[in-house]
Amino acid sequence: LYDIATVAIFVPLLLMYFLFDRNNLLESFNAIAGKYSYLPKLNSELPKIIRAFIVGNFAVGIILSFAHGAIFTLLGLENWLELAVISGFLNLIPLLG
């Protein structure tokens, strides 16, 4: 019953994503199929993509540090600030890989 419910929720959401992102998916498929290539566009947008990835991860690290700091303060830990910063940013390591 759980599997049926999971599929009943997942498949419509996946189809909705495909319909909303249809143009991007078609463009990607055509590029993979070799019909056309957007290498100059990719080269011009790659620094923006990498910068957005780094800034986004840094922002998530700061948010996690604040959340961990609040929890560590409520728990009464002495070195809550250091622990919060370390644990907030160490949570991002799996995302970098």
Secondary structure in CASP SS format (residue, H / E / C, confidence):
PFRMAT SS
TARGET T0000
AUTHOR 0000-0000-0000
METHOD secondary structure of the structure
MODEL  1
L C 1.00
Y H 1.00
D H 1.00
I H 1.00
A H 1.00
T H 1.00
V H 1.00
A H 1.00
I H 1.00
F H 1.00
V H 1.00
P H 1.00
L H 1.00
L H 1.00
L H 1.00
M H 1.00
Y H 1.00
F H 1.00
L H 1.00
F H 1.00
D C 1.00
R H 1.00
N H 1.00
N H 1.00
L H 1.00
L H 1.00
E H 1.00
S H 1.00
F H 1.00
N H 1.00
A H 1.00
I H 1.00
A H 1.00
G C 1.00
K C 1.00
Y C 1.00
S C 1.00
Y C 1.00
L H 1.00
P H 1.00
K H 1.00
L H 1.00
N H 1.00
S H 1.00
E H 1.00
L H 1.00
P H 1.00
K H 1.00
I H 1.00
I H 1.00
R H 1.00
A H 1.00
F H 1.00
I H 1.00
V H 1.00
G H 1.00
N H 1.00
F H 1.00
A H 1.00
V H 1.00
G H 1.00
I H 1.00
I H 1.00
L H 1.00
S H 1.00
F H 1.00
A H 1.00
H H 1.00
G H 1.00
A H 1.00
I H 1.00
F H 1.00
T H 1.00
L H 1.00
L H 1.00
G C 1.00
L C 1.00
E C 1.00
N C 1.00
W H 1.00
L H 1.00
E H 1.00
L H 1.00
A H 1.00
V H 1.00
I H 1.00
S H 1.00
G H 1.00
F H 1.00
L H 1.00
N C 1.00
L C 1.00
I H 1.00
P H 1.00
L H 1.00
L H 1.00
G C 1.00
END
